[in-house]
């Protein structure tokens, strides 16, 4: 499963990233919110 987290320039983002990677045992992609067009 692929997981992407949008970073809104706050420190909490990487807490979520580390938690998700520990649960999924996979790398989580992190992108800055102003660098992604959805």
N, CA, C and O atoms as CSV, one atom per row, in Angstrom:
chain,resi,resn,atom,element,x,y,z
A,1,UNK,N,N,0.846,-1.170,0.000
A,1,UNK,CA,C,0.000,0.000,0.000
A,1,UNK,C,C,0.894,1.236,0.000
A,1,UNK,O,O,1.866,1.295,0.752
A,2,UNK,N,N,0.577,2.214,-0.828
A,2,UNK,CA,C,1.303,3.475,-0.864
A,2,UNK,C,C,0.595,4.490,0.021
A,2,UNK,O,O,-0.630,4.609,0.002
A,3,UNK,N,N,1.394,5.219,0.798
A,3,UNK,CA,C,0.842,6.255,1.673
A,3,UNK,C,C,1.582,7.555,1.398
A,3,UNK,O,O,2.811,7.576,1.315
A,4,UNK,N,N,0.826,8.639,1.255
A,4,UNK,CA,C,1.406,9.952,1.046
A,4,UNK,C,C,0.882,10.868,2.150
A,4,UNK,O,O,-0.312,10.878,2.449
A,5,UNK,N,N,1.781,11.627,2.742
A,5,UNK,CA,C,1.397,12.604,3.765
A,5,UNK,C,C,1.813,13.980,3.267
A,5,UNK,O,O,2.939,14.172,2.808
A,6,UNK,N,N,0.893,14.935,3.361
A,6,UNK,CA,C,1.197,16.308,2.991
A,6,UNK,C,C,1.701,17.057,4.219
A,6,UNK,O,O,1.045,17.079,5.261
A,7,UNK,N,N,2.861,17.663,4.083
A,7,UNK,CA,C,3.476,18.418,5.172
A,7,UNK,C,C,3.013,19.865,5.088
A,7,UNK,O,O,3.232,20.542,4.084
A,8,UNK,N,N,2.378,20.325,6.139
A,8,UNK,CA,C,1.888,21.697,6.195
A,8,UNK,C,C,2.848,22.575,7.003
A,8,UNK,O,O,2.427,23.492,7.708
A,9,UNK,N,N,4.140,22.275,6.886
A,9,UNK,CA,C,5.192,23.030,7.561
A,9,UNK,C,C,5.035,23.036,9.077
A,9,UNK,O,O,5.221,24.068,9.722
A,10,UNK,N,N,4.693,21.882,9.643
A,10,UNK,CA,C,4.664,21.796,11.098
A,10,UNK,C,C,5.409,20.544,11.553
A,10,UNK,O,O,5.616,19.615,10.772
A,11,UNK,N,N,5.800,20.529,12.798
A,11,UNK,CA,C,6.623,19.434,13.316
A,11,UNK,C,C,5.831,18.152,13.526
A,11,UNK,O,O,6.421,17.076,13.610
A,12,UNK,N,N,4.515,18.242,13.612
A,12,UNK,CA,C,3.691,17.065,13.859
A,12,UNK,C,C,3.703,16.094,12.684
A,12,UNK,O,O,3.467,14.899,12.859
A,13,UNK,N,N,3.975,16.601,11.502
A,13,UNK,CA,C,3.981,15.761,10.296
A,13,UNK,C,C,4.900,14.566,10.464
A,13,UNK,O,O,4.512,13.439,10.158
A,14,UNK,N,N,6.107,14.796,10.943
A,14,UNK,CA,C,7.061,13.688,11.020
A,14,UNK,C,C,6.749,12.731,12.163
A,14,UNK,O,O,7.202,11.587,12.141
A,15,UNK,N,N,5.987,13.171,13.161
A,15,UNK,CA,C,5.475,12.219,14.158
A,15,UNK,C,C,4.543,11.230,13.474
A,15,UNK,O,O,4.616,10.027,13.724
A,16,UNK,N,N,3.661,11.738,12.605
A,16,UNK,CA,C,2.756,10.867,11.855
A,16,UNK,C,C,3.511,9.946,10.905
A,16,UNK,O,O,3.171,8.771,10.768
A,17,UNK,N,N,4.534,10.483,10.252
A,17,UNK,CA,C,5.329,9.687,9.310
A,17,UNK,C,C,5.991,8.527,10.034
A,17,UNK,O,O,5.909,7.389,9.574
A,18,UNK,N,N,6.639,8.791,11.146
A,18,UNK,CA,C,7.325,7.726,11.888
A,18,UNK,C,C,6.336,6.682,12.399
A,18,UNK,O,O,6.636,5.489,12.386
A,19,UNK,N,N,5.168,7.119,12.847
A,19,UNK,CA,C,4.161,6.179,13.330
A,19,UNK,C,C,3.639,5.308,12.179
A,19,UNK,O,O,3.510,4.093,12.329
A,20,UNK,N,N,3.343,5.920,11.051
A,20,UNK,CA,C,2.828,5.172,9.901
A,20,UNK,C,C,3.865,4.181,9.385
A,20,UNK,O,O,3.520,3.049,9.045
A,21,UNK,N,N,5.133,4.590,9.323
A,21,UNK,CA,C,6.185,3.680,8.854
A,21,UNK,C,C,6.370,2.507,9.810
A,21,UNK,O,O,6.638,1.390,9.369
A,22,UNK,N,N,6.234,2.743,11.097
A,22,UNK,CA,C,6.365,1.661,12.074
A,22,UNK,C,C,5.220,0.660,11.948
A,22,UNK,O,O,5.425,-0.544,12.101
A,23,UNK,N,N,4.029,1.153,11.673
A,23,UNK,CA,C,2.865,0.271,11.550
A,23,UNK,C,C,2.879,-0.486,10.233
A,23,UNK,O,O,2.609,-1.686,10.196
A,24,UNK,N,N,3.198,0.223,9.142
A,24,UNK,CA,C,3.120,-0.369,7.803
A,24,UNK,C,C,4.379,-1.125,7.392
A,24,UNK,O,O,4.339,-1.954,6.482
A,25,UNK,N,N,5.491,-0.844,8.056
A,25,UNK,CA,C,6.789,-1.418,7.683
A,25,UNK,C,C,7.147,-1.068,6.242
A,25,UNK,O,O,7.748,-1.868,5.525
A,26,UNK,N,N,6.771,0.128,5.836
A,26,UNK,CA,C,7.067,0.650,4.503
A,26,UNK,C,C,7.387,2.130,4.616
A,26,UNK,O,O,7.020,2.792,5.587
A,27,UNK,N,N,8.086,2.641,3.591
A,27,UNK,CA,C,8.405,4.060,3.553
A,27,UNK,C,C,7.160,4.858,3.174
A,27,UNK,O,O,6.405,4.469,2.283
A,28,UNK,N,N,6.963,5.967,3.855
A,28,UNK,CA,C,5.845,6.866,3.584
A,28,UNK,C,C,6.389,8.069,2.818
A,28,UNK,O,O,7.410,8.643,3.196
A,29,UNK,N,N,5.704,8.447,1.745
A,29,UNK,CA,C,6.112,9.608,0.955
A,29,UNK,C,C,5.580,10.879,1.605
A,29,UNK,O,O,4.409,10.956,1.975
A,30,UNK,N,N,6.458,11.880,1.740
A,30,UNK,CA,C,6.077,13.157,2.345
A,30,UNK,C,C,6.336,14.263,1.326
A,30,UNK,O,O,7.420,14.353,0.748
A,31,UNK,N,N,5.327,15.100,1.119
A,31,UNK,CA,C,5.438,16.217,0.189
A,31,UNK,C,C,4.979,17.483,0.888
A,31,UNK,O,O,4.063,17.450,1.709
A,32,UNK,N,N,5.616,18.598,0.561
A,32,UNK,CA,C,5.180,19.884,1.093
A,32,UNK,C,C,3.865,20.266,0.430
A,32,UNK,O,O,3.662,20.016,-0.758
A,33,UNK,N,N,2.981,20.869,1.200
A,33,UNK,CA,C,1.628,21.137,0.698
A,33,UNK,C,C,1.592,22.078,-0.501
A,33,UNK,O,O,0.650,22.022,-1.291
A,34,UNK,N,N,2.584,22.932,-0.653
A,34,UNK,CA,C,2.570,23.853,-1.792
A,34,UNK,C,C,3.363,23.329,-2.989
A,34,UNK,O,O,3.545,24.048,-3.971
A,35,UNK,N,N,3.831,22.095,-2.916
A,35,UNK,CA,C,4.568,21.494,-4.025
A,35,UNK,C,C,3.763,20.414,-4.739
A,35,UNK,O,O,4.259,19.783,-5.673
A,36,UNK,N,N,2.532,20.202,-4.307
A,36,UNK,CA,C,1.702,19.144,-4.883
A,36,UNK,C,C,0.413,19.758,-5.406
A,36,UNK,O,O,-0.231,20.555,-4.724
A,37,UNK,N,N,0.049,19.380,-6.615
A,37,UNK,CA,C,-1.235,19.793,-7.181
A,37,UNK,C,C,-2.091,18.546,-7.298
A,37,UNK,O,O,-1.736,17.600,-8.002
A,38,UNK,N,N,-3.221,18.549,-6.604
A,38,UNK,CA,C,-4.123,17.396,-6.639
A,38,UNK,C,C,-5.307,17.670,-7.535
A,38,UNK,O,O,-6.176,16.812,-7.689
